[in-house]
Amino acid sequence: MLVFALLQINDPDPLIWVTYYAAIACACTIAAYRPLPLVVFLALAAVTAAGVVLTLPGFIDWLLNRPTSDLWAPMSAGRMYIEHSRELLGLLIAGGFLVMADRLSRS
């Protein structure tokens, strides 16, 4: 997740994404040593869920109406579905890491 955070430095909205991925990386690090505090897990899960809800329409647009290869195309203001699709996929990966880290820390 730390690598994900570093890769977001060139993103059009880096502050949001670097902070988000760094927070997930910190949560995973904490979970490696002790159970993740429930409030931290719930806060990050809520942010992840909100991000998924906000980017889902663009992802569905890409999935149903656009060529698969567009995911690798350069972004533009007229093709926001590319940015939303990439963001949603990143959110799902990060959310998976968060859930897995939390579950493993409690076992």
C-alpha positions as a Markdown table, in Angstrom:
| # | Residue | x | y | z |
|---|---|---|---|---|
| 1 | Met | 0.0 | 0.0 | 0.0 |
| 2 | Leu | 2.9 | 2.3 | 0.6 |
| 3 | Val | 4.0 | 1.8 | -3.1 |
| 4 | Phe | 0.4 | 2.6 | -4.1 |
| 5 | Ala | 0.7 | 5.9 | -2.1 |
| 6 | Leu | 4.0 | 6.8 | -3.8 |
| 7 | Leu | 2.6 | 6.1 | -7.2 |
| 8 | Gln | -0.2 | 8.7 | -6.6 |
| 9 | Ile | 2.2 | 11.6 | -6.4 |
| 10 | Asn | 1.6 | 12.3 | -10.1 |
| 11 | Asp | -2.2 | 11.9 | -9.9 |
| 12 | Pro | -4.4 | 14.9 | -10.6 |
| 13 | Asp | -5.6 | 14.8 | -7.0 |
| 14 | Pro | -2.5 | 13.5 | -5.1 |
| 15 | Leu | -3.3 | 14.7 | -1.6 |
| 16 | Ile | -6.5 | 12.6 | -1.4 |
| 17 | Trp | -4.9 | 9.4 | -2.8 |
| 18 | Val | -1.5 | 9.6 | -1.1 |
| 19 | Thr | -3.2 | 10.2 | 2.2 |
| 20 | Tyr | -5.7 | 7.4 | 1.7 |
| 21 | Tyr | -3.2 | 4.7 | 0.6 |
| 22 | Ala | -0.7 | 5.8 | 3.4 |
| 23 | Ala | -3.5 | 5.5 | 6.0 |
| 24 | Ile | -4.2 | 1.9 | 4.7 |
| 25 | Ala | -0.5 | 1.1 | 4.8 |
| 26 | Cys | -0.3 | 2.4 | 8.4 |
| 27 | Ala | -3.4 | 0.4 | 9.4 |
| 28 | Cys | -1.8 | -2.8 | 7.9 |
| 29 | Thr | 1.4 | -2.1 | 9.8 |
| 30 | Ile | -0.4 | -1.6 | 13.1 |
| 31 | Ala | -2.4 | -4.8 | 12.4 |
| 32 | Ala | 0.8 | -6.7 | 11.9 |
| 33 | Tyr | 1.7 | -6.1 | 15.6 |
| 34 | Arg | -1.6 | -5.9 | 17.4 |
| 35 | Pro | -5.4 | -5.9 | 16.6 |
| 36 | Leu | -6.4 | -2.8 | 14.7 |
| 37 | Pro | -8.6 | -0.5 | 16.8 |
| 38 | Leu | -12.2 | -0.9 | 15.7 |
| 39 | Val | -12.6 | 2.9 | 15.2 |
| 40 | Val | -9.7 | 2.9 | 12.8 |
| 41 | Phe | -11.0 | 0.0 | 10.9 |
| 42 | Leu | -14.5 | 1.4 | 10.7 |
| 43 | Ala | -13.3 | 4.9 | 9.6 |
| 44 | Leu | -11.1 | 3.5 | 6.8 |
| 45 | Ala | -13.8 | 1.1 | 5.8 |
| 46 | Ala | -16.3 | 4.0 | 5.6 |
| 47 | Val | -13.9 | 6.1 | 3.5 |
| 48 | Thr | -13.3 | 3.2 | 1.2 |
| 49 | Ala | -17.1 | 2.5 | 0.8 |
| 50 | Ala | -17.7 | 6.2 | 0.1 |
| 51 | Gly | -15.0 | 6.2 | -2.5 |
| 52 | Val | -16.6 | 3.1 | -4.1 |
| 53 | Val | -20.0 | 4.7 | -4.2 |
| 54 | Leu | -18.6 | 7.9 | -5.8 |
| 55 | Thr | -16.6 | 6.1 | -8.5 |
| 56 | Leu | -19.0 | 3.2 | -9.3 |
| 57 | Pro | -21.0 | 5.1 | -12.0 |
| 58 | Gly | -17.9 | 5.8 | -14.0 |
| 59 | Phe | -16.8 | 2.2 | -13.6 |
| 60 | Ile | -20.2 | 0.8 | -14.7 |
| 61 | Asp | -20.0 | 3.2 | -17.7 |
| 62 | Trp | -16.6 | 1.8 | -18.7 |
| 63 | Leu | -17.6 | -1.8 | -18.1 |
| 64 | Leu | -20.9 | -1.7 | -20.1 |
| 65 | Asn | -20.2 | 0.9 | -22.8 |
| 66 | Arg | -16.5 | 1.4 | -23.4 |
| 67 | Pro | -13.7 | -0.8 | -24.8 |
| 68 | Thr | -11.6 | -2.7 | -22.2 |
| 69 | Ser | -8.5 | -1.1 | -23.6 |
| 70 | Asp | -9.6 | 2.3 | -22.5 |
| 71 | Leu | -8.5 | 1.5 | -19.0 |
| 72 | Trp | -4.9 | 1.9 | -20.3 |
| 73 | Ala | -5.6 | 5.0 | -22.3 |
| 74 | Pro | -4.5 | 8.5 | -21.2 |
| 75 | Met | -7.1 | 10.3 | -19.1 |
| 76 | Ser | -8.9 | 13.4 | -20.3 |
| 77 | Ala | -11.7 | 15.5 | -19.0 |
| 78 | Gly | -14.1 | 14.0 | -21.5 |
| 79 | Arg | -13.3 | 10.4 | -20.4 |
| 80 | Met | -13.7 | 10.6 | -16.6 |
| 81 | Tyr | -14.8 | 7.0 | -16.6 |
| 82 | Ile | -11.2 | 6.0 | -17.0 |
| 83 | Glu | -10.1 | 7.8 | -13.8 |
| 84 | His | -13.2 | 6.6 | -11.9 |
| 85 | Ser | -12.5 | 3.0 | -13.0 |
| 86 | Arg | -8.9 | 3.1 | -12.0 |
| 87 | Glu | -9.8 | 4.7 | -8.6 |
| 88 | Leu | -12.5 | 2.1 | -7.9 |
| 89 | Leu | -10.1 | -0.8 | -8.6 |
| 90 | Gly | -7.5 | 0.8 | -6.3 |
| 91 | Leu | -10.2 | 1.2 | -3.6 |
| 92 | Leu | -11.2 | -2.4 | -3.9 |
| 93 | Ile | -7.6 | -3.6 | -3.6 |
| 94 | Ala | -6.9 | -1.3 | -0.6 |
| 95 | Gly | -10.2 | -2.4 | 1.0 |
| 96 | Gly | -9.2 | -6.0 | 0.6 |
| 97 | Phe | -5.9 | -5.3 | 2.3 |
| 98 | Leu | -7.7 | -3.5 | 5.1 |
| 99 | Val | -10.1 | -6.4 | 5.7 |
| 100 | Met | -7.4 | -9.0 | 5.5 |
| 101 | Ala | -5.1 | -7.2 | 7.8 |
| 102 | Asp | -7.9 | -6.7 | 10.4 |
| 103 | Arg | -9.0 | -10.3 | 10.3 |
| 104 | Leu | -5.4 | -11.6 | 10.5 |
| 105 | Ser | -4.7 | -9.3 | 13.4 |
| 106 | Arg | -7.6 | -10.7 | 15.4 |
| 107 | Ser | -6.8 | -14.4 | 14.8 |
